């Protein structure tokens, strides 16, 4: 049933949307430093969704968006999906700066594509969830690109497990050790630099503080997964302690990939939570 509904949604708005693909956001540009813009025909001053794909920081592509661009176009958004350079070809800090640079380009140029540069919602799945949360909390990355936090109207990380890196590293390694299993050769400890100081620095929870204009958060996660559940609750608790508006929603009877793929389906519980989060924020500028 959901598949049929998704197909109908695709058909219903397919003629009302313009895709501009492979736009470079850096100069000189690497082949991965490009983004796609999906804009409703006649778009002007529309809120913007900035989407960051997942893939363990090693794989994935900006085209992995399922029905999101068309659904958001139907609801009056411009949808941007970005690529970024990947591990192990660059280190994690370079990868994060790519995402910030992409968002900087969007802030400076999205008005020419019908978007409002002062109403940007940052979202991402899996590895993209960590990247979304980090650049919306650690303001150093966007400061370099000239993007003030007050243009960020909301952040929606979807089923990330790395908002608190020391915690997930310890959890994973203890789990392996107590079962007599080898540690992963390219696990989070190595991906994020194999340096405890970097693990703290790349953790969104480290940088939460009052008075930074951190945007409201909706943290979506798979209710049945212990790691993403614990990480979502951890980030939610830290944001709440800093008096930053936050909602944490655990989706049931789903999986890591299905939660992401189903976003946009009208009978999907996580989608309903997403719309309840977005609708009050769309008209307001912080």
Order of alpha helices (4+ residues) and beta strands (2+ residues): alpha-beta-beta-beta-alpha-beta-alpha-beta-alpha-alpha-beta-alpha-alpha-alpha-beta-alpha-beta-alpha-alpha
